[in-house]
Amino acid sequence: MKTLRIYVSGSVQGVFFRKFIKDNADKLNVRGFVRNLEDGRVEILLEGKDDNVKEMLGVCKTGPKHADIKNMEIREIRHQDFKGFKVMRL
């Protein structure tokens, strides 16, 4: 099991980035959450089997077609034991 916290910056809000991440996380059986931050970044927490999280990381790097990803900060963190994947709102 692997758990990653990711901060994505660039043009990632208002381009269906969160929905894109949720749809792919559900397909890959990855748990966690995605949410917009007030500073314009998107925060993603991914948790699941190593291969699934690795594939999901690739999805995050690509984003939906209207996103323009400039930077990603990725940190491995301790297991959180999420039960599903949610789109969070501030």
Biopython code that builds the backbone (N, CA, C, O; Angstrom):
import numpy as np
from Bio.PDB.StructureBuilder import StructureBuilder

atoms = [
    (1, "MET", "N", (0.839, -1.194, 0.000)),
    (1, "MET", "CA", (0.000, 0.000, 0.000)),
    (1, "MET", "C", (0.875, 1.246, 0.000)),
    (1, "MET", "O", (1.907, 1.304, 0.669)),
    (2, "LYS", "N", (0.443, 2.230, -0.759)),
    (2, "LYS", "CA", (1.176, 3.485, -0.857)),
    (2, "LYS", "C", (0.192, 4.628, -0.665)),
    (2, "LYS", "O", (-0.950, 4.561, -1.119)),
    (3, "THR", "N", (0.643, 5.680, 0.013)),
    (3, "THR", "CA", (-0.171, 6.878, 0.218)),
    (3, "THR", "C", (0.655, 8.089, -0.175)),
    (3, "THR", "O", (1.756, 8.291, 0.337)),
    (4, "LEU", "N", (0.115, 8.901, -1.095)),
    (4, "LEU", "CA", (0.806, 10.103, -1.573)),
    (4, "LEU", "C", (-0.055, 11.335, -1.378)),
    (4, "LEU", "O", (-1.269, 11.297, -1.580)),
    (5, "ARG", "N", (0.581, 12.431, -0.983)),
    (5, "ARG", "CA", (-0.075, 13.741, -0.978)),
    (5, "ARG", "C", (0.575, 14.542, -2.096)),
    (5, "ARG", "O", (1.798, 14.664, -2.165)),
    (6, "ILE", "N", (-0.270, 15.086, -2.974)),
    (6, "ILE", "CA", (0.206, 15.769, -4.173)),
    (6, "ILE", "C", (-0.412, 17.161, -4.231)),
    (6, "ILE", "O", (-1.608, 17.335, -3.997)),
    (7, "TYR", "N", (0.417, 18.144, -4.546)),
    (7, "TYR", "CA", (-0.057, 19.502, -4.803)),
    (7, "TYR", "C", (0.253, 19.805, -6.265)),
    (7, "TYR", "O", (1.400, 19.702, -6.700)),
    (8, "VAL", "N", (-0.778, 20.178, -7.015)),
    (8, "VAL", "CA", (-0.642, 20.445, -8.446)),
    (8, "VAL", "C", (-0.894, 21.933, -8.680)),
    (8, "VAL", "O", (-1.895, 22.482, -8.220)),
    (9, "SER", "N", (0.021, 22.578, -9.400)),
    (9, "SER", "CA", (-0.171, 23.988, -9.722)),
    (9, "SER", "C", (-0.163, 24.183, -11.234)),
    (9, "SER", "O", (0.316, 23.341, -11.993)),
    (10, "GLY", "N", (-0.707, 25.315, -11.638)),
    (10, "GLY", "CA", (-0.878, 25.645, -13.045)),
    (10, "GLY", "C", (-2.332, 26.016, -13.275)),
    (10, "GLY", "O", (-2.997, 26.508, -12.364)),
    (11, "SER", "N", (-2.831, 25.788, -14.476)),
    (11, "SER", "CA", (-4.252, 26.014, -14.767)),
    (11, "SER", "C", (-4.992, 24.715, -14.469)),
    (11, "SER", "O", (-5.236, 23.897, -15.356)),
    (12, "VAL", "N", (-5.343, 24.548, -13.191)),
    (12, "VAL", "CA", (-5.939, 23.284, -12.744)),
    (12, "VAL", "C", (-7.290, 23.470, -12.062)),
    (12, "VAL", "O", (-7.912, 22.495, -11.640)),
    (13, "GLN", "N", (-7.746, 24.715, -11.951)),
    (13, "GLN", "CA", (-9.078, 24.953, -11.400)),
    (13, "GLN", "C", (-9.967, 25.496, -12.507)),
    (13, "GLN", "O", (-9.527, 26.289, -13.340)),
    (14, "GLY", "N", (-11.223, 25.063, -12.508)),
    (14, "GLY", "CA", (-12.157, 25.503, -13.538)),
    (14, "GLY", "C", (-12.026, 24.738, -14.849)),
    (14, "GLY", "O", (-12.557, 25.175, -15.870)),
    (15, "VAL", "N", (-11.327, 23.603, -14.839)),
    (15, "VAL", "CA", (-11.130, 22.809, -16.054)),
    (15, "VAL", "C", (-11.536, 21.341, -15.827)),
    (15, "VAL", "O", (-11.081, 20.446, -16.539)),
    (16, "PHE", "N", (-12.395, 21.112, -14.829)),
    (16, "PHE", "CA", (-12.900, 19.776, -14.481)),
    (16, "PHE", "C", (-11.787, 18.835, -14.010)),
    (16, "PHE", "O", (-11.877, 17.619, -14.174)),
    (17, "PHE", "N", (-10.740, 19.418, -13.423)),
    (17, "PHE", "CA", (-9.618, 18.625, -12.932)),
    (17, "PHE", "C", (-10.056, 17.669, -11.834)),
    (17, "PHE", "O", (-9.686, 16.496, -11.859)),
    (18, "ARG", "N", (-10.841, 18.149, -10.866)),
    (18, "ARG", "CA", (-11.264, 17.294, -9.755)),
    (18, "ARG", "C", (-12.110, 16.127, -10.240)),
    (18, "ARG", "O", (-11.921, 14.997, -9.788)),
    (19, "LYS", "N", (-13.044, 16.384, -11.157)),
    (19, "LYS", "CA", (-13.881, 15.302, -11.692)),
    (19, "LYS", "C", (-13.027, 14.280, -12.439)),
    (19, "LYS", "O", (-13.230, 13.073, -12.307)),
    (20, "PHE", "N", (-12.087, 14.767, -13.212)),
    (20, "PHE", "CA", (-11.168, 13.903, -13.957)),
    (20, "PHE", "C", (-10.401, 12.984, -13.003)),
    (20, "PHE", "O", (-10.279, 11.784, -13.249)),
    (21, "ILE", "N", (-9.891, 13.555, -11.923)),
    (21, "ILE", "CA", (-9.146, 12.774, -10.939)),
    (21, "ILE", "C", (-10.060, 11.756, -10.264)),
    (21, "ILE", "O", (-9.685, 10.593, -10.117)),
    (22, "LYS", "N", (-11.244, 12.175, -9.855)),
    (22, "LYS", "CA", (-12.190, 11.261, -9.183)),
    (22, "LYS", "C", (-12.566, 10.105, -10.099)),
    (22, "LYS", "O", (-12.538, 8.952, -9.671)),
    (23, "ASP", "N", (-12.913, 10.386, -11.335)),
    (23, "ASP", "CA", (-13.313, 9.334, -12.278)),
    (23, "ASP", "C", (-12.200, 8.298, -12.454)),
    (23, "ASP", "O", (-12.458, 7.095, -12.469)),
    (24, "ASN", "N", (-10.971, 8.773, -12.585)),
    (24, "ASN", "CA", (-9.841, 7.855, -12.766)),
    (24, "ASN", "C", (-9.502, 7.105, -11.486)),
    (24, "ASN", "O", (-9.142, 5.929, -11.539)),
    (25, "ALA", "N", (-9.609, 7.759, -10.347)),
    (25, "ALA", "CA", (-9.359, 7.084, -9.071)),
    (25, "ALA", "C", (-10.362, 5.953, -8.863)),
    (25, "ALA", "O", (-10.001, 4.873, -8.395)),
    (26, "ASP", "N", (-11.614, 6.205, -9.210)),
    (26, "ASP", "CA", (-12.643, 5.169, -9.080)),
    (26, "ASP", "C", (-12.331, 3.978, -9.989)),
    (26, "ASP", "O", (-12.481, 2.827, -9.578)),
    (27, "LYS", "N", (-11.902, 4.250, -11.212)),
    (27, "LYS", "CA", (-11.557, 3.175, -12.156)),
    (27, "LYS", "C", (-10.383, 2.334, -11.650)),
    (27, "LYS", "O", (-10.344, 1.122, -11.861)),
    (28, "LEU", "N", (-9.424, 2.989, -10.979)),
    (28, "LEU", "CA", (-8.208, 2.311, -10.539)),
    (28, "LEU", "C", (-8.296, 1.812, -9.094)),
    (28, "LEU", "O", (-7.322, 1.292, -8.549)),
    (29, "ASN", "N", (-9.464, 1.975, -8.485)),
    (29, "ASN", "CA", (-9.659, 1.532, -7.098)),
    (29, "ASN", "C", (-8.656, 2.189, -6.143)),
    (29, "ASN", "O", (-8.081, 1.538, -5.271)),
    (30, "VAL", "N", (-8.468, 3.494, -6.335)),
    (30, "VAL", "CA", (-7.604, 4.282, -5.468)),
    (30, "VAL", "C", (-8.505, 5.121, -4.565)),
    (30, "VAL", "O", (-9.504, 5.684, -5.013)),
    (31, "ARG", "N", (-8.140, 5.193, -3.298)),
    (31, "ARG", "CA", (-8.931, 5.944, -2.321)),
    (31, "ARG", "C", (-8.237, 7.268, -2.006)),
    (31, "ARG", "O", (-7.068, 7.463, -2.338)),
    (32, "GLY", "N", (-8.984, 8.183, -1.352)),
    (32, "GLY", "CA", (-8.424, 9.462, -0.940)),
    (32, "GLY", "C", (-9.367, 10.600, -1.239)),
    (32, "GLY", "O", (-10.582, 10.469, -1.097)),
    (33, "PHE", "N", (-8.792, 11.739, -1.661)),
    (33, "PHE", "CA", (-9.628, 12.900, -1.981)),
    (33, "PHE", "C", (-8.881, 13.834, -2.925)),
    (33, "PHE", "O", (-7.671, 13.727, -3.127)),
    (34, "VAL", "N", (-9.657, 14.756, -3.495)),
    (34, "VAL", "CA", (-9.106, 15.840, -4.310)),
    (34, "VAL", "C", (-9.869, 17.098, -3.926)),
    (34, "VAL", "O", (-11.077, 17.053, -3.698)),
    (35, "ARG", "N", (-9.157, 18.230, -3.853)),
    (35, "ARG", "CA", (-9.839, 19.488, -3.544)),
    (35, "ARG", "C", (-9.043, 20.661, -4.080)),
    (35, "ARG", "O", (-7.818, 20.612, -4.180)),
    (36, "ASN", "N", (-9.776, 21.731, -4.426)),
    (36, "ASN", "CA", (-9.152, 22.990, -4.813)),
    (36, "ASN", "C", (-8.669, 23.694, -3.554)),
    (36, "ASN", "O", (-9.307, 23.607, -2.504)),
    (37, "LEU", "N", (-7.554, 24.383, -3.658)),
    (37, "LEU", "CA", (-7.043, 25.197, -2.570)),
    (37, "LEU", "C", (-7.219, 26.669, -2.913)),
    (37, "LEU", "O", (-7.295, 27.032, -4.087)),
    (38, "GLU", "N", (-7.283, 27.509, -1.898)),
    (38, "GLU", "CA", (-7.505, 28.940, -2.110)),
    (38, "GLU", "C", (-6.386, 29.601, -2.906)),
    (38, "GLU", "O", (-6.611, 30.636, -3.533)),
    (39, "ASP", "N", (-5.182, 29.024, -2.894)),
    (39, "ASP", "CA", (-4.058, 29.627, -3.613)),
    (39, "ASP", "C", (-3.999, 29.226, -5.092)),
    (39, "ASP", "O", (-3.041, 29.561, -5.788)),
    (40, "GLY", "N", (-5.040, 28.498, -5.577)),
    (40, "GLY", "CA", (-5.107, 28.127, -6.987)),
    (40, "GLY", "C", (-4.590, 26.738, -7.299)),
    (40, "GLY", "O", (-4.763, 26.250, -8.415)),
    (41, "ARG", "N", (-3.950, 26.087, -6.319)),
    (41, "ARG", "CA", (-3.479, 24.716, -6.523)),
    (41, "ARG", "C", (-4.603, 23.726, -6.251)),
    (41, "ARG", "O", (-5.658, 24.079, -5.723)),
    (42, "VAL", "N", (-4.347, 22.475, -6.629)),
    (42, "VAL", "CA", (-5.233, 21.368, -6.294)),
    (42, "VAL", "C", (-4.440, 20.410, -5.414)),
    (42, "VAL", "O", (-3.290, 20.089, -5.711)),
    (43, "GLU", "N", (-5.062, 19.957, -4.333)),
    (43, "GLU", "CA", (-4.458, 18.973, -3.445)),
    (43, "GLU", "C", (-5.101, 17.624, -3.715)),
    (43, "GLU", "O", (-6.324, 17.522, -3.820)),
    (44, "ILE", "N", (-4.286, 16.596, -3.827)),
    (44, "ILE", "CA", (-4.768, 15.236, -4.079)),
    (44, "ILE", "C", (-4.115, 14.307, -3.066)),
    (44, "ILE", "O", (-2.905, 14.371, -2.845)),
    (45, "LEU", "N", (-4.906, 13.456, -2.461)),
    (45, "LEU", "CA", (-4.357, 12.411, -1.608)),
    (45, "LEU", "C", (-4.756, 11.086, -2.227)),
    (45, "LEU", "O", (-5.942, 10.809, -2.407)),
    (46, "LEU", "N", (-3.765, 10.266, -2.555)),
    (46, "LEU", "CA", (-3.986, 8.971, -3.200)),
    (46, "LEU", "C", (-3.532, 7.863, -2.267)),
    (46, "LEU", "O", (-2.469, 7.949, -1.652)),
    (47, "GLU", "N", (-4.351, 6.819, -2.170)),
    (47, "GLU", "CA", (-4.006, 5.691, -1.317)),
    (47, "GLU", "C", (-4.494, 4.408, -1.968)),
    (47, "GLU", "O", (-5.650, 4.315, -2.380)),
    (48, "GLY", "N", (-3.617, 3.421, -2.061)),
    (48, "GLY", "CA", (-4.008, 2.150, -2.644)),
    (48, "GLY", "C", (-2.801, 1.278, -2.939)),
    (48, "GLY", "O", (-1.699, 1.527, -2.448)),
    (49, "LYS", "N", (-3.024, 0.254, -3.744)),
    (49, "LYS", "CA", (-1.940, -0.641, -4.141)),
    (49, "LYS", "C", (-0.889, 0.163, -4.905)),
    (49, "LYS", "O", (-1.217, 1.084, -5.653)),
    (50, "ASP", "N", (0.362, -0.194, -4.706)),
    (50, "ASP", "CA", (1.476, 0.554, -5.293)),
    (50, "ASP", "C", (1.305, 0.796, -6.789)),
    (50, "ASP", "O", (1.479, 1.924, -7.252)),
    (51, "ASP", "N", (0.967, -0.245, -7.553)),
    (51, "ASP", "CA", (0.828, -0.104, -9.006)),
    (51, "ASP", "C", (-0.310, 0.838, -9.375)),
    (51, "ASP", "O", (-0.187, 1.622, -10.316)),
    (52, "ASN", "N", (-1.420, 0.764, -8.639)),
    (52, "ASN", "CA", (-2.574, 1.622, -8.920)),
    (52, "ASN", "C", (-2.251, 3.082, -8.608)),
    (52, "ASN", "O", (-2.620, 3.981, -9.363)),
    (53, "VAL", "N", (-1.561, 3.311, -7.494)),
    (53, "VAL", "CA", (-1.181, 4.676, -7.127)),
    (53, "VAL", "C", (-0.179, 5.225, -8.146)),
    (53, "VAL", "O", (-0.256, 6.396, -8.516)),
    (54, "LYS", "N", (0.747, 4.398, -8.596)),
    (54, "LYS", "CA", (1.720, 4.819, -9.608)),
    (54, "LYS", "C", (1.005, 5.198, -10.911)),
    (54, "LYS", "O", (1.332, 6.213, -11.525)),
    (55, "GLU", "N", (0.045, 4.396, -11.325)),
    (55, "GLU", "CA", (-0.721, 4.712, -12.543)),
    (55, "GLU", "C", (-1.526, 5.992, -12.354)),
    (55, "GLU", "O", (-1.625, 6.808, -13.270)),
    (56, "MET", "N", (-2.102, 6.166, -11.163)),
    (56, "MET", "CA", (-2.882, 7.361, -10.865)),
    (56, "MET", "C", (-1.999, 8.605, -10.856)),
    (56, "MET", "O", (-2.449, 9.686, -11.237)),
    (57, "LEU", "N", (-0.761, 8.463, -10.430)),
    (57, "LEU", "CA", (0.181, 9.576, -10.454)),
    (57, "LEU", "C", (0.408, 10.046, -11.892)),
    (57, "LEU", "O", (0.505, 11.245, -12.152)),
    (58, "GLY", "N", (0.489, 9.096, -12.817)),
    (58, "GLY", "CA", (0.603, 9.451, -14.234)),
    (58, "GLY", "C", (-0.613, 10.204, -14.734)),
    (58, "GLY", "O", (-0.492, 11.136, -15.530)),
    (59, "VAL", "N", (-1.792, 9.799, -14.267)),
    (59, "VAL", "CA", (-3.040, 10.493, -14.619)),
    (59, "VAL", "C", (-2.996, 11.929, -14.107)),
    (59, "VAL", "O", (-3.395, 12.856, -14.812)),
    (60, "CYS", "N", (-2.509, 12.112, -12.877)),
    (60, "CYS", "CA", (-2.413, 13.451, -12.291)),
    (60, "CYS", "C", (-1.466, 14.337, -13.089)),
    (60, "CYS", "O", (-1.724, 15.530, -13.252)),
    (61, "LYS", "N", (-0.374, 13.766, -13.588)),
    (61, "LYS", "CA", (0.614, 14.531, -14.354)),
    (61, "LYS", "C", (0.061, 14.975, -15.702)),
    (61, "LYS", "O", (0.471, 16.004, -16.239)),
    (62, "THR", "N", (-0.877, 14.192, -16.252)),
    (62, "THR", "CA", (-1.485, 14.511, -17.546)),
    (62, "THR", "C", (-2.639, 15.483, -17.388)),
    (62, "THR", "O", (-2.692, 16.504, -18.073)),
    (63, "GLY", "N", (-3.573, 15.169, -16.480)),
    (63, "GLY", "CA", (-4.749, 16.006, -16.257)),
    (63, "GLY", "C", (-5.708, 15.967, -17.433)),
    (63, "GLY", "O", (-5.418, 15.350, -18.458)),
    (64, "PRO", "N", (-6.863, 16.631, -17.283)),
    (64, "PRO", "CA", (-7.825, 16.709, -18.391)),
    (64, "PRO", "C", (-7.288, 17.617, -19.496)),
    (64, "PRO", "O", (-6.309, 18.336, -19.294)),
    (65, "LYS", "N", (-7.922, 17.582, -20.645)),
    (65, "LYS", "CA", (-7.351, 18.258, -21.821)),
    (65, "LYS", "C", (-7.201, 19.777, -21.676)),
    (65, "LYS", "O", (-6.340, 20.357, -22.337)),
    (66, "HIS", "N", (-7.999, 20.437, -20.844)),
    (66, "HIS", "CA", (-7.901, 21.896, -20.717)),
    (66, "HIS", "C", (-6.988, 22.336, -19.571)),
    (66, "HIS", "O", (-6.783, 23.532, -19.366)),
    (67, "ALA", "N", (-6.448, 21.383, -18.834)),
    (67, "ALA", "CA", (-5.524, 21.718, -17.745)),
    (67, "ALA", "C", (-4.140, 22.021, -18.310)),
    (67, "ALA", "O", (-3.756, 21.500, -19.358)),
    (68, "ASP", "N", (-3.409, 22.857, -17.611)),
    (68, "ASP", "CA", (-2.019, 23.155, -17.951)),
    (68, "ASP", "C", (-1.208, 23.043, -16.660)),
    (68, "ASP", "O", (-1.138, 23.987, -15.873)),
    (69, "ILE", "N", (-0.607, 21.890, -16.457)),
    (69, "ILE", "CA", (0.096, 21.606, -15.213)),
    (69, "ILE", "C", (1.511, 22.165, -15.286)),
    (69, "ILE", "O", (2.284, 21.827, -16.182)),
    (70, "LYS", "N", (1.832, 23.026, -14.326)),
    (70, "LYS", "CA", (3.153, 23.664, -14.281)),
    (70, "LYS", "C", (4.085, 22.959, -13.309)),
    (70, "LYS", "O", (5.284, 22.855, -13.568)),
    (71, "ASN", "N", (3.546, 22.468, -12.185)),
    (71, "ASN", "CA", (4.393, 21.878, -11.159)),
    (71, "ASN", "C", (3.586, 20.902, -10.313)),
    (71, "ASN", "O", (2.380, 21.066, -10.124)),
    (72, "MET", "N", (4.282, 19.878, -9.807)),
    (72, "MET", "CA", (3.673, 18.931, -8.874)),
    (72, "MET", "C", (4.637, 18.694, -7.717)),
    (72, "MET", "O", (5.813, 18.396, -7.923)),
    (73, "GLU", "N", (4.124, 18.829, -6.506)),
    (73, "GLU", "CA", (4.873, 18.464, -5.306)),
    (73, "GLU", "C", (4.295, 17.138, -4.821)),
    (73, "GLU", "O", (3.086, 17.030, -4.612)),
    (74, "ILE", "N", (5.137, 16.141, -4.642)),
    (74, "ILE", "CA", (4.679, 14.797, -4.283)),
    (74, "ILE", "C", (5.421, 14.344, -3.033)),
    (74, "ILE", "O", (6.651, 14.371, -2.987)),
    (75, "ARG", "N", (4.668, 13.928, -2.024)),
    (75, "ARG", "CA", (5.268, 13.395, -0.796)),
    (75, "ARG", "C", (4.567, 12.106, -0.410)),
    (75, "ARG", "O", (3.341, 12.018, -0.476)),
    (76, "GLU", "N", (5.329, 11.119, -0.014)),
    (76, "GLU", "CA", (4.740, 9.901, 0.533)),
    (76, "GLU", "C", (4.459, 10.157, 2.013)),
    (76, "GLU", "O", (5.304, 10.682, 2.737)),
    (77, "ILE", "N", (3.259, 9.778, 2.446)),
    (77, "ILE", "CA", (2.857, 9.981, 3.836)),
    (77, "ILE", "C", (2.366, 8.664, 4.420)),
    (77, "ILE", "O", (2.256, 7.664, 3.709)),
    (78, "ARG", "N", (2.070, 8.666, 5.718)),
    (78, "ARG", "CA", (1.594, 7.448, 6.365)),
    (78, "ARG", "C", (0.180, 7.112, 5.890)),
    (78, "ARG", "O", (-0.571, 7.989, 5.463)),
    (79, "HIS", "N", (-0.158, 5.855, 5.970)),
    (79, "HIS", "CA", (-1.454, 5.329, 5.549)),
    (79, "HIS", "C", (-2.590, 6.041, 6.291)),
    (79, "HIS", "O", (-2.508, 6.247, 7.502)),
    (80, "GLN", "N", (-3.641, 6.415, 5.570)),
    (80, "GLN", "CA", (-4.761, 7.157, 6.148)),
    (80, "GLN", "C", (-6.026, 6.312, 6.309)),
    (80, "GLN", "O", (-6.930, 6.699, 7.050)),
    (81, "ASP", "N", (-6.105, 5.170, 5.630)),
    (81, "ASP", "CA", (-7.248, 4.260, 5.710)),
    (81, "ASP", "C", (-8.554, 4.865, 5.205)),
    (81, "ASP", "O", (-9.593, 4.748, 5.855)),
    (82, "PHE", "N", (-8.495, 5.512, 4.044)),
    (82, "PHE", "CA", (-9.707, 6.026, 3.411)),
    (82, "PHE", "C", (-10.562, 4.873, 2.913)),
    (82, "PHE", "O", (-10.046, 3.808, 2.574)),
    (83, "LYS", "N", (-11.871, 5.089, 2.871)),
    (83, "LYS", "CA", (-12.815, 4.049, 2.434)),
    (83, "LYS", "C", (-13.243, 4.233, 0.983)),
    (83, "LYS", "O", (-13.784, 3.306, 0.381)),
    (84, "GLY", "N", (-13.016, 5.389, 0.423)),
    (84, "GLY", "CA", (-13.410, 5.671, -0.960)),
    (84, "GLY", "C", (-12.644, 6.895, -1.440)),
    (84, "GLY", "O", (-11.680, 7.324, -0.805)),
    (85, "PHE", "N", (-13.080, 7.456, -2.569)),
    (85, "PHE", "CA", (-12.442, 8.652, -3.100)),
    (85, "PHE", "C", (-13.493, 9.746, -3.181)),
    (85, "PHE", "O", (-14.573, 9.530, -3.732)),
    (86, "LYS", "N", (-13.183, 10.931, -2.630)),
    (86, "LYS", "CA", (-14.142, 12.019, -2.570)),
    (86, "LYS", "C", (-13.587, 13.286, -3.204)),
    (86, "LYS", "O", (-12.381, 13.533, -3.202)),
    (87, "VAL", "N", (-14.505, 14.081, -3.748)),
    (87, "VAL", "CA", (-14.189, 15.449, -4.146)),
    (87, "VAL", "C", (-14.568, 16.313, -2.956)),
    (87, "VAL", "O", (-15.737, 16.379, -2.575)),
    (88, "MET", "N", (-13.591, 16.968, -2.376)),
    (88, "MET", "CA", (-13.813, 17.808, -1.197)),
    (88, "MET", "C", (-13.980, 19.256, -1.650)),
    (88, "MET", "O", (-13.484, 19.662, -2.701)),
    (89, "ARG", "N", (-14.677, 20.003, -0.844)),
    (89, "ARG", "CA", (-14.870, 21.436, -1.110)),
    (89, "ARG", "C", (-14.434, 22.220, 0.117)),
    (89, "ARG", "O", (-14.623, 21.777, 1.250)),
    (90, "LEU", "N", (-13.845, 23.397, -0.120)),
    (90, "LEU", "CA", (-13.422, 24.255, 1.007)),
    (90, "LEU", "C", (-14.631, 24.863, 1.677)),
    (90, "LEU", "O", (-14.489, 25.613, 2.643)),
]
sb = StructureBuilder()
sb.init_structure("model")
sb.init_model(0)
sb.init_chain("A")
sb.init_seg("    ")
for serial, (resi, resn, name, xyz) in enumerate(atoms, 1):
    if name == "N":
        sb.init_residue(resn, " ", resi, " ")
    sb.init_atom(name, np.array(xyz, "f"), 0.0, 1.0, " ", f" {name:<3s}", serial, name[0])
structure = sb.get_structure()
